[in-house]
Amino acid sequence: MDKGENEGERDKAREEVGGEEEGTHQENGRLMLADGLTEKGLKSLNSSSGQQVSNGFTTSTPQSPREGPGTEASSAGTASGGLTGSSVPLGGLRTLVVQQTSLERPRETWSKKMDFLLSVIGYAVDLGNVWRFPYICYQNGGGAFLLPYLLMAVFGGVPLFYMELALGQFHRSGCISIWKHICPIFKGIGFAICIIALYIAFYYNTIMAWALYYLLSSFRPTLPWTTCTNSWNTANCNRYMSTDHNVSWSNSSTSPAEEFYTRQVLQVHLSPGLHQLGSVSWQLALCLLFIFTIVYFSIWKGVKTSGKVVWVTATFPYLVLLVLLIRGATLPGAWRGVVFYLKPDWEKLLSTTVWIDAAAQIFFSLGPGFGVLLAFASYNPFHNNCYKDALVTSSVNCLTSFLSGFVIFTVLGYMAEMRHQDVDAVAKDAGPSLLFIIYAEAIANMPAATFFSIIFFLMIIMLGLDSTFAGLEGVITAMLDEFPHVLVKRRELFVFGLVCVCYLGALSTLTYGGAFVVKLFEEYATGPAVITVVLLEVIAVSWFYGTNRFCNDIQVMLGFSPGFFWRVCWVAICPCFLLFIIISFLAFPPEVRLFHYHYPPWTTVLGYCIGVSSFICVPAYMVYHLLNAKGTFKQLTEGRRTSKRPTDRPSLAVVQY
């Protein structure tokens, strides 16, 4: 074919494209005619596609010498949504770039990368980092505990963290609808996660209501938990510090901080136990209402608003921790607490309990399995480096736990010095009591007690709010993705209804015996259920969906495939890690007690029933799916391969003519 014929063909093709441009723009996007692509642009297009992957993201490989130009034109036309016509021989001529945009509603994305990182850090760093890790660390050998903790983090926690971020970012779905891409028969996992998140919202926000009560009580010249002359105090109240020379401490004595917490805030003395909870405390009900109001207006518009709020709620706790660490380090006796915190007891490593506690702590600290990481990652750009994000955020979480230990134990050393007691006698309380009794009393005896009390309880509220934002966002994303036509345009109304349900569900924790309910939920309703759910999630992804397929998905997103270490962790080590925690929980059930109340046997049955009520969604949906779906078992367990690209990424195809 001579030069004139070539030019005639090109002009004819250009006219045909121009004639169809308007209709094509309305249907599939727009056509761009260019005289050529630079080598860099062509490489970027070639590298972005080629093989068919599990979510239908089609990519193109560089054309081999044996492939004719018609092959590439044909494939590009198919990818672009219907560009047809005869192929034009290559003569090093022009390149037609076809851009396809989806007609579906584009998925919301984070305004900035830091919004996502701060949201994940705020979710992972919660109240447990402040009260649980320091207590478990000194109880299990001090510095020696860091060895099993780090091992469990490297081989169990971080791989699970990375897996959920990658799944959410690739499939761009919440914890329910994502299973149609992975393994539809396991869709019940998503519903179980949502129920578990509701159970957590029922009791977790109550702890913030307690902190808000303390915060409001701190705006006084004299903190109310420093004296024994209040209406709620008993004859056993003793203010026992080094300056009180005329006070003798006995086994029946109670501190003013303990009586303020138990008799004024919780009022547990008015409830004999779970069988008779008593009335709702109107003060705590108002505090919780204020907390949920903040939660609603922070998440009602989506990650665009919550991503801005976390700039305050995720960073402020670190500022307070730094201030408290500096203040604690300057207190007399602080060194005693640090030595007690970090002094290694290597013999403890021979105990199975230490390894169980290390595995449970890293799992609940990083928080896979609650649907939050899937939801947050689904709003990321498709090619965001979630591998780097997983390493950074999990490292920040672990370092925060370690830092919190110094903040807590410098103050406990100070308390031991003031009382002329050993540190272990002062640090006998764990959980909320460590914050609301021991630490509150220590703050009250510092200079500028009002200031430190205000910033400390404000920090507690901020730590809790981040986790609440994340937990409810996981439920909201899951439901909106599962029922988009009903809920997407009614997000504000749905969020309002969800917050109301959470508030009503939390009323039992606001009664005089509400602290007993909080403890029951914490021990039974969430822990065993969520670990079992994550075990099934890992099995579904690694064994049913396939590790190779999952790694190919990550390679499409990030440009590199996970190494041998990650594959082994997902296939074998993580399931064993989770199974180890489940078996240990069943073999050594916790002895649940709070203050002087020992939970009777029927409460254990009640706790397991609450836990099973969420997990039952998994086998129930399996039965439903098998009865209603058609096909072989392999077809029923195979994820759907969609032909569409991520909705916020327009597709490009190259046609050379």
Helices and strands as residue ranges (DSSP letters): H 3-27, E 29-34, H 39-47, H 69-80, E 95-100, H 113-124, H 127-139, G 142-145, H 146-152, I 153-157, H 158-171, H 179-182, G 184-186, H 188-217, G 224-226, H 256-259, I 260-266, G 268-270, H 282-299, H 303-313, H 316-329, H 334-342, G 346-350, H 352-366, H 372-378, H 386-419, H 423-426, H 432-433, I 434-439, H 440-444, H 449-482, H 484-487, G 488-490, H 491-505, G 507-510, H 514-520, I 521-525, H 527-539, I 540-546, H 547-558, H 564-568, I 569-573, H 574-587, E 593-594, E 597-598, H 601-615, H 617-628, H 633-637, E 651-656
